[in-house]
Amino acid sequence: MPGVPEDVERLLAERQRARGEKDFARSDAIRDKIYALGYDIRDSASGATLEKRAAYETVDPARVESVLDHATVFDASIHLLYEGFKGDVERFLAGLTAHPCARSYEVVVVDNASPDGEWLESLANDRVRVMHLDREVGYAQARNAGLKTSRGRVVILVDLSVEPTGDIVTPLVDVLSDPEVGVAGPWGLATEDLHEFTPAIGDDVVAIEGYLLATRRELLAKELIREKFRWYRHADIDLSYQLRALGPKACVVDVPAVKHLHRGWDALSEDERAKRSKKNWNLFFDRWKHPRHDH
């Protein structure tokens, strides 16, 4: 079999002989040896085949249990969604490492069933953990799977187009220590009609852009990202409105970070961008178009 070591193939042939001789104890023992070498056996009517076993576990995103109501372990949890661009992950983690802070934090990387699972797993350490989804899902469901596992008091969503140029954790943790602030980040938005959103600054804006958006875990426990959002556009605005509807305000805070090319946007044609953006805007607008609506 292509790519399978000869010693593993020999063991498989030996197992087939043992099964033919109905020596099932020996067959099972050989199966265990093959498993220990990193391969699973797939038996079928046409024979047995070998499949390289992933060096990590995968999870069903629909079955992830929330720990957002548990005690905190860190000051912050930083969440990344891997979209297939290794350099973006490396750039973000390098920026984070280059600018240490006194606050404790974890980094959670959600692997949306990419082919790069083993590479991502190689990034894991005592501060970075990787969650591998067992199938590809939409933006919100993938994000929520990771968010539910947050062990930090403050939860920070980061897009991988962002590069830290300083300590990004402390300013967000500090501003969210104010109970009147529920969502914060460096890039705020304003709008007069819910159709056009423009950049805004101040301590009471309508939304925070999802490039870098932070909130408190107890608020996320009540309002995760709506899973109808299968793409990222407007999901951040919708989340900001959700969090503000719980009472606290959205605040722009100076965070040392820069934005680079957004891969998810750049990879699509103009027509596809327009179609997806319109669909997501409709989801947002249909929910928030009535100011006094019970959300």
N, C-alpha and C positions, 0 to 999 in steps of 0.2 A: 504494500500500500504506500502511495507517495508520502514521503515525509515521516514515515513511522520507522523507528530504529529496528535494526535486524533482530536484536534480542527480544524486543516486544513481539515482533511477528513470530518468532520461534515459540514463544510462550503461548501465543494464540493458537498456533498449529497443534501444540501439545495439549492444550485445553480441548480442542476439537476432537483429538484422538481419545481423550479421557471421556468425553461425553458419548462418543461412539461406542466406547466399551462400557458405558453406563456406570463409570466410576465417578459419581457426582461429588464425592468428598474431595477427590483429587482435582476435579474440574473447578470446584469452588475455591480451593486453595490457590490454584493458578490464577483465577480471576482476581483474587485479592492481591497477588503479586503484580499483575498488570495494572490494577488500580493504584498501587503504591508507586508505580513508575509514571503515573500521570495520565492514564488512559482509561476511558470507559469502553465497555463492550456493548455493541448493539446486536442482539440476536434477532434474526428474521428467518422466514421460510427459505430464503435463498442463501443463508449462511450468516456468519458473524463478521462484523466490521468493527474497526477501532476508531474512536473519536477522542481527540486530545481534550483533556479536561481542563477547564479554566482554572487558573491558580487563585481564584477568588470566588466568593459566593455572590449570587445574584438575588435580588428581592423583587417581589411583586409590588409595584407602586401602589396598588389599590389596597394592599394589606399592611402597609406600614402604620404602626401604632404611634400616636402622638405622645411625646413626653413633655409637651409644652406646659403641662400643669405640674411637672415634677420640680424638685429643687434645682437651682442653678449650680453649675460647676465652674463656668467661666464668666468673665465680664462680657464677652461677646462671642457670637458664632458668625463666621463669614461664609456666605454661600455662593458657590460657583456652579454654573451649568455648563458642562463640557459639550461643545458643538462641533468637535472634529478638527480644531485648530491647535495643535500642540504648542506652537510658538506663543500663542496668547496666554495659555496657562503658565508656561515658563516665565513669561514676562511679568505676569501678575505676582506669582510667588516670589520671584527675584526681587521685585519692588517691595513686597511686604517684608522680606527678610533683611533687605538693605536698610530699612528704617524701623528698627525695633521700638517697642513701646513698653511702658510699665504695666499695661493692662494685660490680663490673661485672655487668651482667645483660642478658638479652634477654627480650622478651615474645613468645610465640608464640600467636596467635589461630587456632584451628581453626574454619573456616566449614563447617558440616555441610550443604553444598549449599543454603544459605538464598537467598532472593531479594534479600538485601542485600549481595551480594558487592562491588559497586562502592563502596558506602558504607564497608564494612570496609576495602577497599583504600585508601581515602582516609586511613585512620588510620595506615597504614604509614609508618615513618620509619627512621632509622638504629638504633633500638632495638626497634621493634615490627615484626614480620613476620606476614603472614597466609597461612595454608595453606587453599586452597579445595578441598574434596573434590568429586569429580565426580558424586557421588550421596549421598543421605542414608543413613547407616548407624547402627547402634546406639551407645550411649554409649561402651562400652569400645573398640570399633574406631575410633571417631572420636578418642577421647583418645589411643590408642596411635599413631595416624598422626602426631600432633604430637609425642608423647613420643620417638619414634624419632629425631627430628631435633634433639634437645636438644644444645646445644653448651656447656652450663654444667656445672660440677662437681657442683653441687646442682640437683636438679630439683624445682620447686615446682608442685603442682597447686592451682589456685584455682577455687572456684565463684564465679560472678558475683553471688551474693547477698552477697559479702564486699566490704567497703570498707576500704582501708588508712587508718589514722589516724596512722600513723607509719612508720618504716622497717621494713618486714616482711622484708626480705632478710637483713640482718646477723644477727639472732638465729638464723635457721635455718641459715645458712652456718656460724656459730660452733659451734652444738651438733653439727652433722654433721661437724665436724672431728674429733670423738671417734669412733674406729673401733668403739667398743662401741655406738654409737647408729646405727640404720639407718633409722628413720622418726621424724619429729618434726612437731609442729604445736601450735597453742594449745588445741585441743579434743580431749581424750583420752577413752577409754571403758574401762569395766570390765564384766565379766560373770562370773557363776558357773555359767551353764548354756547359754550360746550362744543363749538365747532372748531374754532381756532384757539390754539394754546401757544403762548409766547413765554420766553424766559422771564423769570421773576426772582427777586431777592426779598428778604425780609423774614420776620419771625411768624408770619401768618399768611402763607400762600395756599393756593387751592390744591396743589399736588407736588410731589417730588418725583423727578425722573428716575426710572428704574435702573439707570446705569450704576447708581450708587444710592441705595435707599435703605434706611434703618428704622426699626421700630422696636418696641419691647415685646418680650415673649408672651406676656399675659394678654396683649392685644391680638397677637397672631393666633393665640389659642381660641379666640372668638371669631376671627375673620382671616382665613387663609385666602390665597388667590383663587378666584372663581375658575373652575376647571373647564368652563366653556372656552376659555382663551387657549387655543392651541398654538398661537403664535404670540410673540412678545409685545407687539405694538398695542398701546392703550391699556394693557394689563396692569401696568404700573400706575396709571392715572386712576383706574378703577380701584386698585388696592388703596391708594391714597384717600380716595373718597370714602371707602369702607372704614378705614381707620379713623378718619375725621368724623364720621357719623357716630362713632362711639363716644365722642366728646372732645378729645384733645386736638390740638392744632398741628399743622404742618409747618416746619421751620427750616429755612435755608441756613446752613452752617458752612463755614470755610473748612474744606477738607483738602489736603494736598494730594491731588490726583489729576490726571489728564485723560482725555478720551482719544482713542485712536479709531481706525476704520472699524465699523460694525460689520462683522462678517456675515451675520444672518441677513442683513439688509443688502449688502453688496452682492451676495451670491444669487440674488433673484433678479428677474427681468422687471422692467418698470411696470408692465401689465400685472405681473404676479404680486408685486409690492402693493399696487393700488387695490387689487382684489382682496388681499388679506387685510390690508389696513382698513378698508371699508367694512369688512365683516366684523372686525374687532371694534371699530368705532360704533357700529350699530349695537353691539352687545353693551358697550358702555353707555351710549346715549339712551337706549331704551330703559335702562335702569335709573338713570339720574336726571332725566329731562324734567321731571316734576319736583321742584325744590322741597315740597312738603310731603313727598311720598315716603311711606314707611319702608325703609330699606332694611 
